[in-house]
Amino acid sequence: MIERRYSYEDAKHFIRRRQLYILDTVTEICRRHNLAYWLDAGTLLGAVRHQGFIPWDDDIDIGLMRDDYENLIKYLAVELPDDLVLQTLSTDPKYGFMFAKVRDRHSHIHGDIEYTYNGVFIDIFPFDYVPKSKFILKIQYAIIQTIVGLRYAVEFRREKIWLKKSLKYLVDKNSIYRFLYKLAFGLNYIFKSEEDVGNGLVCPWAFFKSIRPKEVYLPPGKVEFEGKEYNAPHDIDRYLKALYGENYMTPIRSGHDHIGEITLLRETK
């Protein structure tokens, strides 16, 4: 099929098939190099509650501790098959996030933002040891929210074009994202406790919810997802309660929000 645009619902079978292919490719590289990953966020919730995708979910998330994450990025850069591509700040100058995606090269998701790579994807989140000090955490949170505000102003605002262009110049020319991230990570490095773990520095919506003792995450356990066994956080129940509340097993209907329309550039397996 050539250059035909589909709605998410019409292409759901293809999208999920490709996401599972990407997941299996990435987790096999993790297994090969003894990297401890786990299914994360809504993917883990779907595994526990539905033994697979949440019916209305449209992405896959995995997490790793920072050291394993950095090693995985190095391996992905050289070991991914030709039909997949690694997307980070380093590989895609239009990409503004501090976590990685692995994308399919033969599809194109249409949205408000156009990156260098726009295919079907899975998200890969790094988790860090975080400070025990609530004061330092609040400073980090303020920095991360500043980054979110800048991204919104540059990429989504439709009014005040002069301001948008000025902010875009700062972002593009002076790497303001990188500067602010380095500031937040510097505080993390100086004050980290090596007791609590979270991924709020790269996933602002879960900044405080993601902070849990490291034994909640490690060593990884196992969970079934779409008929296969994958790694999961060590204490799945504690993890999901912190992120989604005590009643996480009760479905709350929400719409998918990552994929609206997609072009399939050619048939893939």
Accessible surface in RSA format (square Angstrom, percent):
REM  Atomic radii and reference values for relative SASA: ProtOr
REM  Chains: A
REM  Algorithm: Lee & Richards
REM  Probe-radius: 1.40
REM  Slices: 20
REM RES _ NUM      All-atoms   Total-Side   Main-Chain    Non-polar    All polar
REM                ABS   REL    ABS   REL    ABS   REL    ABS   REL    ABS   REL
RES MET A   1    85.13  44.1  51.45  34.0  33.68  80.2  64.73  55.0  20.39  27.0
RES ILE A   2   129.33  73.6 108.01  80.5  21.32  51.4 108.01  77.8  21.32  57.9
RES GLU A   3   120.91  69.4  96.02  72.6  24.89  59.3  42.49  82.2  78.42  64.0
RES ARG A   4   148.35  62.3 143.74  73.3   4.60  11.0  43.17  59.0 105.18  63.7
RES ARG A   5   132.15  55.5 107.63  54.9  24.51  58.4  33.28  45.5  98.87  59.9
RES TYR A   6    32.54  15.2  28.67  16.3   3.87  10.1  26.24  19.7   6.30   7.8
RES SER A   7    46.65  39.4  42.39  56.6   4.26   9.8  38.03  81.0   8.61  12.1
RES TYR A   8     3.71   1.7   2.27   1.3   1.44   3.7   2.25   1.7   1.46   1.8
RES GLU A   9   106.25  61.0  89.87  68.0  16.38  39.0  55.35 107.1  50.90  41.6
RES ASP A  10   112.30  78.7  78.42  78.1  33.87  80.1  16.09  37.9  96.21  95.9
RES ALA A  11     4.51   4.2   0.09   0.1   4.43  10.1   4.51   6.4   0.00   0.0
RES LYS A  12    51.67  25.2  51.52  31.6   0.16   0.4  24.84  22.4  26.83  28.6
RES HIS A  13   139.81  76.4 130.01  90.4   9.80  25.1  97.00 100.0  42.82  49.8
RES PHE A  14    17.68   8.8  16.27  10.1   1.40   3.7  16.27   9.9   1.40   4.0
RES ILE A  15     0.03   0.0   0.03   0.0   0.00   0.0   0.03   0.0   0.00   0.0
RES ARG A  16    41.42  17.4  41.42  21.1   0.00   0.0  17.52  23.9  23.90  14.5
RES ARG A  17    86.64  36.4  80.43  41.0   6.21  14.8  54.81  74.9  31.83  19.3
RES ARG A  18     0.29   0.1   0.29   0.1   0.00   0.0   0.00   0.0   0.29   0.2
RES GLN A  19     0.00   0.0   0.00   0.0   0.00   0.0   0.00   0.0   0.00   0.0
RES LEU A  20    40.87  22.8  40.87  29.2   0.00   0.0  40.87  28.7   0.00   0.0
RES TYR A  21    44.83  20.9  38.84  22.1   5.99  15.6  38.57  29.0   6.26   7.7
RES ILE A  22     0.00   0.0   0.00   0.0   0.00   0.0   0.00   0.0   0.00   0.0
RES LEU A  23     0.00   0.0   0.00   0.0   0.00   0.0   0.00   0.0   0.00   0.0
RES ASP A  24    39.15  27.4  34.66  34.5   4.49  10.6  24.55  57.8  14.60  14.6
RES THR A  25    24.27  17.3  17.00  17.2   7.27  17.3  17.61  23.6   6.66  10.1
RES VAL A  26     0.00   0.0   0.00   0.0   0.00   0.0   0.00   0.0   0.00   0.0
RES THR A  27    12.20   8.7  10.28  10.4   1.92   4.6   3.86   5.2   8.34  12.6
RES GLU A  28    64.27  36.9  61.03  46.2   3.24   7.7  34.77  67.2  29.51  24.1
RES ILE A  29     1.91   1.1   1.91   1.4   0.00   0.0   1.91   1.4   0.00   0.0
RES CYS A  30     0.14   0.1   0.14   0.2   0.00   0.0   0.14   0.4   0.00   0.0
RES ARG A  31   161.18  67.7 141.12  71.9  20.06  47.8  77.42 105.8  83.76  50.8
RES ARG A  32   125.40  52.7  96.79  49.3  28.61  68.1  48.27  66.0  77.14  46.7
RES HIS A  33    52.90  28.9  32.86  22.8  20.04  51.3  27.93  28.8  24.97  29.1
RES ASN A  34   139.27  96.0 120.29 116.2  18.98  45.7  31.69  76.3 107.58 104.0
RES LEU A  35    14.77   8.2   7.74   5.5   7.03  17.7   8.42   5.9   6.35  17.1
RES ALA A  36    29.21  26.9  24.66  38.1   4.54  10.3  28.68  40.4   0.52   1.4
RES TYR A  37    16.66   7.8  16.66   9.5   0.00   0.0   8.00   6.0   8.65  10.7
RES TRP A  38     0.00   0.0   0.00   0.0   0.00   0.0   0.00   0.0   0.00   0.0
RES LEU A  39     0.00   0.0   0.00   0.0   0.00   0.0   0.00   0.0   0.00   0.0
RES ASP A  40     4.25   3.0   4.25   4.2   0.00   0.0   0.00   0.0   4.25   4.2
RES ALA A  41    11.21  10.3  11.21  17.3   0.00   0.0  11.21  15.8   0.00   0.0
RES GLY A  42    13.42  16.6   0.00   N/A  13.42  16.6  10.89  29.9   2.53   5.7
RES THR A  43     3.60   2.6   0.30   0.3   3.30   7.9   3.42   4.6   0.18   0.3
RES LEU A  44     0.00   0.0   0.00   0.0   0.00   0.0   0.00   0.0   0.00   0.0
RES LEU A  45    11.17   6.2  11.17   8.0   0.00   0.0  11.17   7.8   0.00   0.0
RES GLY A  46     0.00   0.0   0.00   N/A   0.00   0.0   0.00   0.0   0.00   0.0
RES ALA A  47     2.63   2.4   0.00   0.0   2.63   6.0   0.00   0.0   2.63   7.0
RES VAL A  48    37.08  24.4  25.01  22.6  12.07  29.1  29.50  25.6   7.57  20.5
RES ARG A  49    34.02  14.3  15.56   7.9  18.46  44.0   5.92   8.1  28.10  17.0
RES HIS A  50    57.91  31.7  34.00  23.6  23.92  61.2  24.05  24.8  33.87  39.4
RES GLN A  51    97.75  54.7  92.28  67.4   5.47  13.0  38.89  82.8  58.85  44.6
RES GLY A  52     2.44   3.0   0.00   N/A   2.44   3.0   2.44   6.7   0.00   0.0
RES PHE A  53    15.13   7.6   4.74   2.9  10.39  27.0   6.61   4.0   8.52  24.4
RES ILE A  54    12.60   7.2  11.87   8.8   0.73   1.8  11.87   8.5   0.73   2.0
RES PRO A  55    62.01  45.2  53.31  48.6   8.71  31.7  58.36  48.2   3.66  22.7
RES TRP A  56    35.52  14.3  30.28  14.7   5.24  12.3  29.19  15.6   6.33  10.3
RES ASP A  57    24.04  16.8  22.18  22.1   1.86   4.4   5.51  13.0  18.53  18.5
RES ASP A  58     0.47   0.3   0.43   0.4   0.03   0.1   0.03   0.1   0.43   0.4
RES ASP A  59     8.85   6.2   8.04   8.0   0.81   1.9   0.00   0.0   8.85   8.8
RES ILE A  60     0.05   0.0   0.05   0.0   0.00   0.0   0.05   0.0   0.00   0.0
RES ASP A  61    11.02   7.7  11.02  11.0   0.00   0.0   0.05   0.1  10.97  10.9
RES ILE A  62     0.00   0.0   0.00   0.0   0.00   0.0   0.00   0.0   0.00   0.0
RES GLY A  63     0.00   0.0   0.00   N/A   0.00   0.0   0.00   0.0   0.00   0.0
RES LEU A  64     0.00   0.0   0.00   0.0   0.00   0.0   0.00   0.0   0.00   0.0
RES MET A  65    21.24  11.0  21.24  14.1   0.00   0.0  21.17  18.0   0.07   0.1
RES ARG A  66    52.76  22.2  52.27  26.6   0.49   1.2  37.08  50.7  15.68   9.5
RES ASP A  67   110.45  77.4 106.70 106.2   3.76   8.9  32.33  76.1  78.12  77.9
RES ASP A  68    33.52  23.5  33.34  33.2   0.18   0.4   1.49   3.5  32.03  31.9
RES TYR A  69    12.72   5.9  12.72   7.2   0.00   0.0   6.50   4.9   6.22   7.7
RES GLU A  70    74.75  42.9  74.11  56.1   0.63   1.5  29.56  57.2  45.19  36.9
RES ASN A  71    56.20  38.8  55.88  54.0   0.33   0.8   1.58   3.8  54.62  52.8
RES LEU A  72     0.00   0.0   0.00   0.0   0.00   0.0   0.00   0.0   0.00   0.0
RES ILE A  73    30.56  17.4  30.56  22.8   0.00   0.0  30.56  22.0   0.00   0.0
RES LYS A  74   139.62  68.1 129.35  79.4  10.27  24.5  84.91  76.4  54.71  58.3
RES TYR A  75    70.90  33.1  70.84  40.3   0.07   0.2  31.88  24.0  39.02  48.1
RES LEU A  76     1.25   0.7   0.00   0.0   1.25   3.1   0.00   0.0   1.25   3.4
RES ALA A  77    68.91  63.4  34.13  52.7  34.78  79.1  38.57  54.3  30.35  80.4
RES VAL A  78   119.83  78.8  83.53  75.6  36.30  87.5  90.79  78.9  29.04  78.8
RES GLU A  79    56.35  32.4  32.62  24.7  23.73  56.5  24.90  48.2  31.45  25.7
RES LEU A  80    26.74  14.9   7.50   5.4  19.24  48.4   7.50   5.3  19.24  51.8
RES PRO A  81    49.77  36.3  36.87  33.6  12.90  46.9  48.67  40.2   1.10   6.9
RES ASP A  82   134.72  94.4 119.28 118.7  15.44  36.5  43.09 101.4  91.63  91.4
RES ASP A  83    28.26  19.8  24.95  24.8   3.31   7.8  17.14  40.3  11.12  11.1
RES LEU A  84     3.84   2.1   0.00   0.0   3.84   9.7   0.00   0.0   3.84  10.3
RES VAL A  85    12.61   8.3  10.61   9.6   2.00   4.8  12.61  11.0   0.00   0.0
RES LEU A  86    10.40   5.8   7.25   5.2   3.15   7.9   7.25   5.1   3.15   8.5
RES GLN A  87     0.00   0.0   0.00   0.0   0.00   0.0   0.00   0.0   0.00   0.0
RES THR A  88    18.74  13.3  18.29  18.5   0.44   1.1  16.18  21.7   2.56   3.9
RES LEU A  89    24.98  13.9  20.10  14.4   4.88  12.3  20.10  14.1   4.88  13.1
RES SER A  90   107.00  90.4  70.76  94.4  36.24  83.5  38.00  80.9  69.00  96.7
RES THR A  91    54.71  38.9  36.02  36.5  18.69  44.5  42.88  57.6  11.82  17.9
RES ASP A  92     0.00   0.0   0.00   0.0   0.00   0.0   0.00   0.0   0.00   0.0
RES PRO A  93   117.84  85.9  86.62  79.0  31.22 113.5  90.66  74.9  27.18 168.9
RES LYS A  94   126.13  61.5 107.75  66.1  18.38  43.8  68.81  61.9  57.32  61.1
RES TYR A  95     2.23   1.0   0.00   0.0   2.23   5.8   0.11   0.1   2.12   2.6
RES GLY A  96     3.03   3.7   0.00   N/A   3.03   3.7   2.92   8.0   0.11   0.2
RES PHE A  97    56.00  28.0  54.89  34.0   1.12   2.9  54.89  33.3   1.12   3.2
RES MET A  98    49.41  25.6  39.20  25.9  10.21  24.3  43.87  37.3   5.54   7.3
RES PHE A  99    20.42  10.2  18.71  11.6   1.71   4.4  19.47  11.8   0.95   2.7
RES ALA A 100     0.00   0.0   0.00   0.0   0.00   0.0   0.00   0.0   0.00   0.0
RES LYS A 101    15.77   7.7  15.77   9.7   0.00   0.0   5.20   4.7  10.57  11.3
RES VAL A 102     0.00   0.0   0.00   0.0   0.00   0.0   0.00   0.0   0.00   0.0
RES ARG A 103    10.23   4.3  10.23   5.2   0.00   0.0   0.02   0.0  10.22   6.2
RES ASP A 104     2.00   1.4   0.00   0.0   2.00   4.7   0.00   0.0   2.00   2.0
RES ARG A 105   113.89  47.8  93.49  47.7  20.39  48.6  29.81  40.7  84.08  51.0
RES HIS A 106    29.97  16.4  29.97  20.8   0.00   0.0  20.73  21.4   9.25  10.8
RES SER A 107     4.84   4.1   0.00   0.0   4.84  11.2   0.00   0.0   4.84   6.8
RES HIS A 108    46.08  25.2  46.08  32.0   0.00   0.0  23.14  23.8  22.94  26.7
RES ILE A 109    15.39   8.8  12.40   9.2   2.99   7.2  12.40   8.9   2.99   8.1
RES HIS A 110    44.22  24.2  34.56  24.0   9.66  24.7  27.22  28.1  17.00  19.8
RES GLY A 111    51.33  63.3   0.00   N/A  51.33  63.3  32.99  90.5  18.34  41.1
RES ASP A 112   102.77  72.0  68.33  68.0  34.44  81.4   8.91  21.0  93.86  93.6
RES ILE A 113    36.84  21.0  25.22  18.8  11.62  28.0  27.89  20.1   8.95  24.3
RES GLU A 114    83.42  47.9  69.61  52.7  13.81  32.9  56.48 109.2  26.93  22.0
RES TYR A 115    25.63  12.0  18.91  10.8   6.72  17.5  13.07   9.8  12.56  15.5
RES THR A 116    68.20  48.5  42.09  42.7  26.10  62.2  42.49  57.1  25.70  38.9
RES TYR A 117    57.08  26.6  53.45  30.4   3.63   9.4  25.97  19.5  31.11  38.4
RES ASN A 118    14.94  10.3   8.56   8.3   6.38  15.4   1.44   3.5  13.51  13.1
RES GLY A 119     1.53   1.9   0.00   N/A   1.53   1.9   0.00   0.0   1.53   3.4
RES VAL A 120     0.00   0.0   0.00   0.0   0.00   0.0   0.00   0.0   0.00   0.0
RES PHE A 121     7.77   3.9   7.77   4.8   0.00   0.0   7.77   4.7   0.00   0.0
RES ILE A 122     0.00   0.0   0.00   0.0   0.00   0.0   0.00   0.0   0.00   0.0
RES ASP A 123     6.99   4.9   6.99   7.0   0.00   0.0   0.00   0.0   6.99   7.0
RES ILE A 124     0.00   0.0   0.00   0.0   0.00   0.0   0.00   0.0   0.00   0.0
RES PHE A 125    15.19   7.6  15.19   9.4   0.00   0.0  15.19   9.2   0.00   0.0
RES PRO A 126     0.07   0.0   0.00   0.0   0.07   0.2   0.00   0.0   0.07   0.4
RES PHE A 127     1.89   0.9   1.89   1.2   0.00   0.0   1.89   1.1   0.00   0.0
RES ASP A 128    13.30   9.3  12.29  12.2   1.01   2.4   3.72   8.8   9.58   9.6
RES TYR A 129    54.33  25.4  51.06  29.1   3.26   8.5  28.35  21.3  25.98  32.0
RES VAL A 130     8.61   5.7   8.61   7.8   0.00   0.0   8.61   7.5   0.00   0.0
RES PRO A 131     1.44   1.0   0.00   0.0   1.44   5.2   0.00   0.0   1.44   8.9
RES LYS A 132   114.66  55.9  94.16  57.8  20.49  48.8  64.82  58.3  49.83  53.1
RES SER A 133    47.45  40.1  33.52  44.7  13.93  32.1  35.04  74.6  12.41  17.4
RES LYS A 134   161.73  78.9 157.36  96.5   4.38  10.4 100.44  90.4  61.30  65.3
RES PHE A 135   140.40  70.2 135.43  83.9   4.97  12.9 137.77  83.5   2.62   7.5
RES ILE A 136    15.73   9.0  15.73  11.7   0.00   0.0  15.73  11.3   0.00   0.0
RES LEU A 137    14.96   8.3  14.96  10.7   0.00   0.0  14.96  10.5   0.00   0.0
RES LYS A 138   134.57  65.7 129.48  79.4   5.09  12.1  72.71  65.4  61.86  65.9
RES ILE A 139    61.05  34.7  57.77  43.0   3.29   7.9  60.91  43.9   0.14   0.4
RES GLN A 140     1.19   0.7   1.19   0.9   0.00   0.0   0.00   0.0   1.19   0.9
RES TYR A 141    79.71  37.2  79.71  45.4   0.00   0.0  41.78  31.4  37.93  46.8
RES ALA A 142    57.29  52.7  49.63  76.6   7.66  17.4  55.24  77.8   2.05   5.4
RES ILE A 143    17.76  10.1  15.48  11.5   2.28   5.5  17.72  12.8   0.04   0.1
RES ILE A 144     0.22   0.1   0.22   0.2   0.00   0.0   0.22   0.2   0.00   0.0
RES GLN A 145    65.57  36.7  57.93  42.3   7.64  18.2  26.16  55.7  39.41  29.9
RES THR A 146    70.91  50.4  60.78  61.6  10.13  24.1  44.08  59.2  26.83  40.6
RES ILE A 147     1.90   1.1   1.90   1.4   0.00   0.0   1.90   1.4   0.00   0.0
RES VAL A 148    60.23  39.6  59.28  53.7   0.95   2.3  59.69  51.9   0.54   1.5
RES GLY A 149    38.25  47.2   0.00   N/A  38.25  47.2  33.62  92.3   4.63  10.4
RES LEU A 150    24.88  13.9  23.16  16.6   1.72   4.3  23.77  16.7   1.12   3.0
RES ARG A 151    19.06   8.0  19.06   9.7   0.00   0.0  11.69  16.0   7.38   4.5
RES TYR A 152   121.51  56.7 120.36  68.5   1.15   3.0  76.92  57.8  44.59  55.0
RES ALA A 153    12.09  11.1  12.01  18.5   0.08   0.2  12.01  16.9   0.08   0.2
RES VAL A 154    10.19   6.7   7.66   6.9   2.53   6.1   7.66   6.7   2.53   6.9
RES GLU A 155    31.32  18.0  19.57  14.8  11.75  28.0  14.75  28.5  16.56  13.5
RES PHE A 156    72.97  36.5  64.12  39.7   8.85  23.0  64.12  38.9   8.85  25.3
RES ARG A 157    59.10  24.8  56.04  28.6   3.05   7.3   9.92  13.6  49.18  29.8
RES ARG A 158   147.82  62.1 129.55  66.0  18.27  43.5  80.37 109.8  67.45  40.9
RES GLU A 159    91.93  52.8  85.14  64.4   6.80  16.2  51.06  98.8  40.87  33.4
RES LYS A 160   115.98  56.6 101.12  62.0  14.86  35.4  55.85  50.3  60.13  64.0
RES ILE A 161    86.58  49.3  83.06  61.9   3.52   8.5  83.06  59.8   3.52   9.6
RES TRP A 162   178.21  71.5 168.97  81.8   9.23  21.7 157.16  83.8  21.05  34.2
RES LEU A 163    56.11  31.3  56.11  40.1   0.00   0.0  56.11  39.4   0.00   0.0
RES LYS A 164    47.79  23.3  46.41  28.5   1.38   3.3  23.78  21.4  24.01  25.6
RES LYS A 165   141.00  68.8 133.45  81.9   7.56  18.0  80.88  72.8  60.12  64.0
RES SER A 166    54.82  46.3  46.41  61.9   8.40  19.4  29.68  63.2  25.13  35.2
RES LEU A 167    27.94  15.6  27.94  20.0   0.00   0.0  27.94  19.6   0.00   0.0
RES LYS A 168    96.96  47.3  96.96  59.5   0.00   0.0  67.72  61.0  29.24  31.1
RES TYR A 169   131.60  61.4 126.08  71.7   5.52  14.4  88.42  66.4  43.18  53.2
RES LEU A 170    71.76  40.0  71.76  51.3   0.00   0.0  71.76  50.4   0.00   0.0
RES VAL A 171    18.81  12.4  12.78  11.6   6.02  14.5  12.78  11.1   6.02  16.3
RES ASP A 172    81.28  56.9  50.82  50.6  30.46  72.0  22.30  52.5  58.98  58.8
RES LYS A 173   137.42  67.0 107.36  65.9  30.06  71.6  52.90  47.6  84.51  90.0
RES ASN A 174    91.81  63.3  68.35  66.1  23.46  56.5  25.73  61.9  66.08  63.9
RES SER A 175    38.78  32.8  36.92  49.3   1.87   4.3  14.62  31.1  24.16  33.8
RES ILE A 176    40.40  23.0  38.93  29.0   1.47   3.5  40.40  29.1   0.00   0.0
RES TYR A 177    12.75   6.0  12.75   7.3   0.00   0.0  12.75   9.6   0.00   0.0
RES ARG A 178    92.84  39.0  91.83  46.8   1.01   2.4  33.36  45.6  59.48  36.0
RES PHE A 179   127.38  63.7 123.19  76.3   4.18  10.9 126.20  76.5   1.17   3.4
RES LEU A 180    22.64  12.6  22.64  16.2   0.00   0.0  22.64  15.9   0.00   0.0
RES TYR A 181    10.59   4.9  10.59   6.0   0.00   0.0   1.10   0.8   9.48  11.7
RES LYS A 182   151.76  74.0 141.78  87.0   9.98  23.8  88.68  79.8  63.08  67.2
RES LEU A 183    83.56  46.5  76.48  54.7   7.08  17.8  82.52  58.0   1.04   2.8
RES ALA A 184     0.00   0.0   0.00   0.0   0.00   0.0   0.00   0.0   0.00   0.0
RES PHE A 185    42.64  21.3  39.24  24.3   3.40   8.8  39.50  24.0   3.14   9.0
RES GLY A 186    28.46  35.1   0.00   N/A  28.46  35.1  27.87  76.5   0.59   1.3
RES LEU A 187    31.17  17.4  30.23  21.6   0.94   2.4  30.23  21.2   0.94   2.5
RES ASN A 188     7.48   5.2   7.48   7.2   0.00   0.0   1.51   3.6   5.97   5.8
RES TYR A 189   163.44  76.3 152.86  87.0  10.58  27.5 107.55  80.8  55.88  68.9
RES ILE A 190   122.10  69.5  91.74  68.3  30.36  73.2  96.82  69.7  25.28  68.6
RES PHE A 191    91.03  45.5  76.84  47.6  14.20  36.9  81.46  49.4   9.58  27.4
RES LYS A 192    81.88  39.9  61.11  37.5  20.77  49.5  24.48  22.0  57.40  61.1
RES SER A 193    31.88  26.9   7.24   9.7  24.64  56.8  15.98  34.0  15.90  22.3
RES GLU A 194    90.87  52.2  86.91  65.8   3.96   9.4  20.08  38.8  70.79  57.8
RES GLU A 195    94.65  54.3  91.18  69.0   3.47   8.3  32.20  62.3  62.45  51.0
RES ASP A 196    23.05  16.1  23.05  22.9   0.00   0.0   1.06   2.5  21.99  21.9
RES VAL A 197     0.10   0.1   0.10   0.1   0.00   0.0   0.10   0.1   0.00   0.0
RES GLY A 198     1.68   2.1   0.00   N/A   1.68   2.1   0.23   0.6   1.44   3.2
RES ASN A 199     6.30   4.3   5.31   5.1   0.99   2.4   0.99   2.4   5.31   5.1
RES GLY A 200     5.28   6.5   0.00   N/A   5.28   6.5   1.87   5.1   3.41   7.6
RES LEU A 201     7.17   4.0   6.46   4.6   0.71   1.8   6.46   4.5   0.71   1.9
RES VAL A 202     4.75   3.1   0.42   0.4   4.33  10.4   0.58   0.5   4.17  11.3
RES CYS A 203    12.11   9.2   9.93  11.1   2.18   5.1   2.18   5.5   9.93  10.7
RES PRO A 204    34.86  25.4  31.70  28.9   3.16  11.5  31.72  26.2   3.14  19.5
RES TRP A 205   147.84  59.3 115.80  56.0  32.04  75.2 115.09  61.4  32.75  53.1
RES ALA A 206     3.17   2.9   3.15   4.9   0.02   0.0   3.17   4.5   0.00   0.0
RES PHE A 207     7.59   3.8   5.84   3.6   1.75   4.5   5.84   3.5   1.75   5.0
RES PHE A 208   100.13  50.1  86.38  53.5  13.75  35.8  86.60  52.5  13.53  38.7
RES LYS A 209   104.36  50.9  96.42  59.2   7.95  18.9  61.72  55.6  42.64  45.4
RES SER A 210     2.80   2.4   2.80   3.7   0.00   0.0   2.80   6.0   0.00   0.0
RES ILE A 211    41.22  23.5  23.00  17.1  18.22  43.9  23.00  16.6  18.22  49.4
RES ARG A 212     9.52   4.0   6.89   3.5   2.63   6.3   8.06  11.0   1.46   0.9
RES PRO A 213    35.17  25.6  35.17  32.1   0.00   0.0  35.17  29.0   0.00   0.0
RES LYS A 214    86.91  42.4  86.86  53.3   0.05   0.1  45.10  40.6  41.81  44.5
RES GLU A 215    97.44  55.9  94.31  71.3   3.13   7.5  50.14  97.0  47.30  38.6
RES VAL A 216     1.07   0.7   0.65   0.6   0.42   1.0   1.07   0.9   0.00   0.0
RES TYR A 217     0.17   0.1   0.17   0.1   0.00   0.0   0.17   0.1   0.00   0.0
RES LEU A 218    50.16  27.9  44.33  31.7   5.82  14.6  44.39  31.2   5.76  15.5
RES PRO A 219    90.40  65.9  88.50  80.7   1.90   6.9  90.33  74.6   0.07   0.4
RES PRO A 220    40.34  29.4  18.92  17.2  21.42  77.9  18.92  15.6  21.42 133.1
RES GLY A 221    22.45  27.7   0.00   N/A  22.45  27.7  22.36  61.4   0.10   0.2
RES LYS A 222   126.06  61.5 102.13  62.7  23.94  57.0  66.63  60.0  59.43  63.3
RES VAL A 223    19.50  12.8  11.92  10.8   7.58  18.3  19.50  16.9   0.00   0.0
RES GLU A 224    92.48  53.1  86.60  65.5   5.88  14.0  23.46  45.4  69.02  56.4
RES PHE A 225     0.73   0.4   0.73   0.5   0.00   0.0   0.73   0.4   0.00   0.0
RES GLU A 226    76.57  44.0  50.36  38.1  26.21  62.4   9.50  18.4  67.07  54.8
RES GLY A 227    63.15  77.9   0.00   N/A  63.15  77.9  28.10  77.1  35.05  78.5
RES LYS A 228   111.97  54.6 106.05  65.1   5.92  14.1  78.00  70.2  33.97  36.2
RES GLU A 229   123.59  71.0  95.52  72.3  28.06  66.8  28.86  55.8  94.72  77.3
RES TYR A 230     8.67   4.0   7.98   4.5   0.69   1.8   7.38   5.5   1.29   1.6
RES ASN A 231    19.74  13.6  19.74  19.1   0.00   0.0   0.00   0.0  19.74  19.1
RES ALA A 232     0.00   0.0   0.00   0.0   0.00   0.0   0.00   0.0   0.00   0.0
RES PRO A 233     0.28   0.2   0.00   0.0   0.28   1.0   0.00   0.0   0.28   1.7
RES HIS A 234    98.46  53.8  77.58  53.9  20.88  53.4  43.87  45.2  54.59  63.5
RES ASP A 235    52.86  37.0  48.42  48.2   4.45  10.5  12.35  29.1  40.52  40.4
RES ILE A 236    37.72  21.5  34.17  25.5   3.55   8.5  34.17  24.6   3.55   9.6
RES ASP A 237    61.66  43.2  58.99  58.7   2.67   6.3  30.11  70.9  31.55  31.5
RES ARG A 238   113.30  47.6 110.45  56.3   2.84   6.8  34.78  47.5  78.51  47.6
RES TYR A 239     3.69   1.7   3.69   2.1   0.00   0.0   0.04   0.0   3.65   4.5
RES LEU A 240     0.00   0.0   0.00   0.0   0.00   0.0   0.00   0.0   0.00   0.0
RES LYS A 241    77.86  38.0  68.78  42.2   9.07  21.6  28.41  25.6  49.45  52.7
RES ALA A 242    44.76  41.2  20.47  31.6  24.29  55.3  32.35  45.6  12.41  32.9
RES LEU A 243     7.98   4.4   4.98   3.6   3.00   7.5   5.07   3.6   2.91   7.8
RES TYR A 244    77.96  36.4  45.80  26.1  32.16  83.7  48.24  36.2  29.73  36.6
RES GLY A 245    31.49  38.8   0.00   N/A  31.49  38.8  28.90  79.3   2.59   5.8
RES GLU A 246   128.69  73.9 107.75  81.5  20.94  49.9  55.51 107.4  73.18  59.7
RES ASN A 247   116.11  80.1 105.01 101.5  11.10  26.7  23.79  57.3  92.32  89.2
RES TYR A 248    22.39  10.5  17.63  10.0   4.76  12.4   8.34   6.3  14.05  17.3
RES MET A 249    96.08  49.8  85.11  56.3  10.97  26.1  84.46  71.8  11.61  15.4
RES THR A 250    84.35  60.0  79.74  80.8   4.60  11.0  54.28  72.9  30.06  45.4
RES PRO A 251    71.76  52.3  54.28  49.5  17.49  63.6  54.28  44.8  17.49 108.7
RES ILE A 252   141.44  80.5 130.07  96.9  11.38  27.4 133.32  96.0   8.12  22.0
RES ARG A 253   177.11  74.4 150.52  76.7  26.58  63.3  64.59  88.3 112.51  68.2
RES SER A 254    62.75  53.0  55.10  73.5   7.65  17.6  43.08  91.7  19.67  27.6
RES GLY A 255    60.41  74.5   0.00   N/A  60.41  74.5  32.60  89.5  27.81  62.3
RES HIS A 256    57.92  31.7  37.86  26.3  20.07  51.3  26.77  27.6  31.16  36.3
RES ASP A 257   119.24  83.5  82.31  81.9  36.93  87.3  40.33  94.9  78.92  78.7
RES HIS A 258    81.77  44.7  58.66  40.8  23.10  59.1  42.64  43.9  39.12  45.5
RES ILE A 259     1.64   0.9   0.00   0.0   1.64   4.0   0.75   0.5   0.89   2.4
RES GLY A 260    44.16  54.5   0.00   N/A  44.16  54.5  33.64  92.3  10.52  23.6
RES GLU A 261    76.03  43.7  74.86  56.6   1.17   2.8  20.96  40.5  55.07  45.0
RES ILE A 262     0.00   0.0   0.00   0.0   0.00   0.0   0.00   0.0   0.00   0.0
RES THR A 263     9.12   6.5   9.12   9.2   0.00   0.0   4.53   6.1   4.59   6.9
RES LEU A 264     7.12   4.0   7.12   5.1   0.00   0.0   7.12   5.0   0.00   0.0
RES LEU A 265    59.43  33.1  52.19  37.3   7.24  18.2  52.19  36.7   7.24  19.5
RES ARG A 266   118.88  49.9 118.59  60.5   0.30   0.7  45.33  61.9  73.56  44.6
RES GLU A 267    97.05  55.7  86.85  65.7  10.20  24.3  50.59  97.9  46.46  37.9
RES THR A 268    18.71  13.3   4.44   4.5  14.27  34.0  13.74  18.5   4.97   7.5
RES LYS A 269   155.78  76.0 127.49  78.2  28.29  67.4  99.40  89.5  56.37  60.0
END  Absolute sums over single chains surface
CHAIN  1 A    13374.5      11161.6       2212.9       7748.1       5626.3
END  Absolute sums over all chains
TOTAL         13374.5      11161.6       2212.9       7748.1       5626.3
